[in-house]
């Protein structure tokens, strides 16, 4: 099985270039030009992990060649516009610091500095959190913690002063405003101004618990914990991760170990077991257990979820392999898009696709943790 998955990942990079990838289905469908974006960033990060765990140089070579198509000698990032003020575009810059240390090329460090400068001017809510995007004023989305805060922590560790206080403060605000104490789950979005159409006028919260949003947040907590030095901040985030994993585990599908597109509505008509968010939950459990942020039994839970994804959604057709069950995209608003209203009906209406990086990349990240676990046995 592992050999087949290795072949699947290698086949994706063999079919891909910086201008056209085999995994960015969203870009392919829209016909939009290639940009510095979080979708490719997720995949590149997973490939760096594959290089690390397998020792196969093809993965890292592809990442470096891909990134070089965007980064100039002065560190300028082609297509990256700081004035768009979108957290999504920060995520791909997570590959820059590892590339800087592995190659010594100054352009990667300069590009990381440019990314950090963009974060420094990102608009914030009245409570101090980054706006998710300029087009989403006063809004905090769970997705954004993954998109921006992991890079911010990574930058502080390797290029900054080691000050993680802003990262921690923003996560604390997410916990205070977006966590449901009864269901033990996180809402997708929060509008500090309580003005946008999808937000509850009293709480500012969206209506539903979308799996991938929670998955982004779980992965972010895990990756930031791995970055932080020992101390109160690391312990605090570890407690949040455990709290979250305890909460979401109650909604796990017993047969497959997977999780539902709308987490708290198992078996409801139209709901389905979704690949990307399930992969992120499995990744958080496996890595969280490995780094000591979660009890060891969570590794077995994560492995069960991974195996469930393989059995349900990984299809082997001759030399072709397809990963299905992936929600293509979901969001909240903007103001002129009332369809994206955060309801149950909305989340189950979005297209379900194969081989999109928002599912493939978390699956591969999860796979690298399974490989580590296998080698420890």
N, C-alpha and C positions, 0 to 999 in steps of 0.2 A: 504493500500500500504506500509506504513512504517513497519508494522509488517512483511510483506513478505520480505522486504529488510533486516530487522534484521535477519530473519531466513536464508536468503541467505549468509550473512556474517558469521554467526555462523556455517553454514554448511561447509564453506571453511576451517575454523580452525579445525573443527572436523575431516576433511579428511587430515589434514596436520601434519607434524612433521618437525624438523630441517633438516632431511635428504631427505624428499620428500614432497613438498608442492603441494597443489591443484591449485596454481596460477602461478607458474613459468614455463610457457609453453615452454619458450626458453630452459631452462635447461632440461626439460623432453624430448624435441625433439632431443636434441644433445646427451643425455645420459651422459653429463659431470657431474663430482662430484659436490656436493653442496659446495658453497663458501660463504664468506662474500661479499655480492653484493648489488647493488643499487635496484634491483627488489624486493628482499625480504625486503630490508630496507623501500621502499615505502609502502609496505603492513603493516609492523609492525608499522610505523608511523600512518597510518590510523586507525589501531586497538587501539593504545593509545588514539587517539581522540575519538573513539567510547566508550572506557572505561570512558573517561572524561565526555562526554555528556550524556551517558545513565546510568552511575553508575554500569553497569554490570561488575563484577570482572572477568568474564571469559576471556574478551579481554586482560586485563593487565596480567593475569596469563599466558596466552598463550605466550605473548611477552616475559615475563621474562624467562619462560622455554626455549623458542626458543633461546634467546640470551645466556643463560647460557650454551648451548651446544657449544658455540664458545669462550666464555671468560674464561680464567683461573684465578686462584686466584691472579696471578701476573699482571693481566690485558692483557696478551698476547691474541691476537685475532687469533684463528685457521684459517688458509688459507689466512690471510691477509699478503701481501708482500709489504712493502713500496717501495721496489726497482722496482716494476712494474710501479710505477709512473702513476697510473690511477685515475682520479678524481671520476670515477664511484664508486670505492670501499669506498670512504669517506662517501657517503650518509648514509649507514646503521648505521654509528656511531652516527647519530643524535638521536638514541634511548637511547644512553648511559647516557647522562646527566639527562634526565627525570627519568631514572631508578635509577641513583645514588641518586637523591633527594627523590625519593619515598621509597627507600629501605635502604639507608645509606651504601650500600655495596661499599667498597673502590675499588673493582676490576673494577667497572664501571668507576669510575673516572680515574683509571690508564689506562684503555683502551682508554678513551677519550684523555688522554695525549699522548698515543702512536699514535693515529690518528693525533693529532695536530703536532707531530714531523714529521710525514710523509708529511703533507702539507708544513712544513717548508723547506723540501728538494725537493719539486716538481719543476721541471724545469720550467722556465718562458720564455716568448717571449722577444724580445728586448724592447718591450713597457711595460713590467712588468706584463703581465697576465700569469696565469698558462697555461702550455701546457695541452691540454685535456687528452692526454695519452702519454707515452713514445713513443709508436708506431705512434703517430701523432705529430711529432715535429713542433714547431712554430705555432700550430693551436689552435684557440679558438673556441669552440662550445657553442651555447646558453645553451645546456644541462648542461655543466660544471658549470655554475653559480649556478644551483640548487644543483648539486652533491656536491660541495665543499663550496660555499660561505655561505650557510645557516648554515652549521656546524661551519664555521669559526666565524660567528657573534655570534652564540649560545655559543661557547667556550669563546669568549671575554666577553660576558655578565656574565657568571656564574663561569668561572674558570680563566679567563685572567685579563688583566688590563683595559678592556673596551675601547680598541683602535680599532675602526672600519675603520681606514683610508685606510688600504690596500683593504678591501672589497669594499669600496666606489670607490677607484681609479680603481679597475679592472672593476667594473660595468660602470664607466664613459667611459672607453676605449671601452667597448662593445657598448655603445650608440654612441660613436663617429665614430666607424668603421663599425658597422653592421646594423644600422638603415637606412632604405630607406625613405628619406624625402618626396618623391612623393606618395608612396603607404602607408606610415605610418606603415610599417611592418619591422620585423627583419629577416635578412638572417640567415640560419642555421649555417654556418661556415665561418671562416676567417683565412687565412694563412698569417701570418705576413711576411714570407719570399717570398711569391708569387711564390713558386716553385712546389707545389703539383699539380697534373694533373687537379683537379676539380676547382681550384681557377682561377679567372680572373687575368690576368697578370698585370693589372693596379691597381685594387682595392684589390685583394686578396680574394674577396668574392666568396662564392658558388652561384649557379644560382637561387635557389628557396626558397620560404617561406614555410617551413614544419611546419604544425600545432603543432605537439607535441613538437618540439624544442621551438617554441614560448610559448607553454603552460608551459614547464619547467621554462622558464625565468619569465613568469608572476607569477607563484606560488612562485618562489624564491624571487622576489621583494616583494610580499605580506608577506611572512614569515619573511623576514629580516626587513621590516618595523615594524612588530609586535614585533621584538626583540629590535630595536633601542630605545634609550631614546628620549624624545622630543628635537627638535633642527633642525639645518640646514640639517644634513644628512638625517634625517627622512623625512623632507619636500622635499628634492631633490628626493629621491626614490619614494615618493608619486606622485610627478609630472611626473616621468617616467612611473609609473603604469597607471596614468590617460591618458597620451599621448598614451600609448600602447592600452589601452582598447577602447579609442576613435577610434584608427586606425583599430583595428580588428573588431569592431562592424559594420563597413561598409560592411564587407564580411559575416556577419551572414546570415544563411538561414532563411528567414522570417517565414516560416511555422513551423519549428522545433526549431529554436533558436540555432541550432548546427552550427559547422564550418567544412570547407572542409579540407581533407588531404593535399592538396596544396592550401593554404589559398586564394590566389588571383585568382584562376581559378574555380569559382563556375559553376557547371553544365557541365564542359568540359568532354568529353568522357573519362571514366575510373576513374574520380575523384569521391570521395564519402564523405559523412558526417561521420567523424571519432570520436570514443568514447573517447579515452584517452585525446586528445588535447582539445576536447570540454569540458570534465570534468574539466580539469585544468583551462580553461578560466572561467568556471562557478564558480569554487572554488575561483579564484582570485577576481572575481567580488563580490561574496557573502561576503567573508572574508574582502576584501578591504573596502566594504561599512560598514561592522560591526565595524571595527577598526578605521574608520574615514579617511582612505586614499583615498577613492573614494566617490563621491556624493551618497546619499541614493538610487537614482533611479537605480544604478547598481545592487542592490540586486534583484530587479524584473527581470532584464535582466539575471542574473545568474540563478535565479529560473526557468525562461522560458527554458533556455538551459538544466538544469537538467531534467525538465519534458519532454523535447523533447527526451532526451536520453532514459528515462524510456519508453516512448511510442514507440520509434523506435527500440530499441535494447535490452531491458530487457524482456526476454521471460520466462513466467511461465508455466512449464510443470509438472503438478501434484505437487510433493514435490520438484522437481528440478527447479532451476532458472539458466538461462544462460545470461551473458552479452556479447554481440557480437559487431561487428563493430570496433574491436581493431587492429590497425597496429601492427604486432608482433615486428618488429625491423626495424630501418633504420639508416644509417650512411653515412659517407663520406670517401671513401678509405678503407684501406690504399693504398699505392702506387701500390701494386700488385693486387688490386681488382678494376679494372676499371669499373665494373658494377655499383658500388656505386659512381656515378659521379655527384649526386646532380641535375639531370635533372628531369623534370616533369615525363618522362617515367619511371625513376627509382623509384620515390616515390610511384607511383601507382602500381608498380610491386611487392612490398613486400607483404608477406602473411597477410591475414586478419583472425583473430582468435577470439575465445570465451574465456572468463574467465582468460585472462592473467593479471598479477598484474599491468602491465604498464597501463592498462585500469581500472582494478578493484579498485586499490588503489586510484587513483584520483577520481573515482566515489564515493568511500566511504568517502573520504575527503570532497567532495562536499556535500554528504548526511549529514555529521555532521553539516555543515553550514546551510543546509536547516532545520535541526532539531532545531538549535539555533534560526533561523528566525521564525519558527513555534511557538516556546515557547514564543517568545517576543510578539506575537500577542494577 
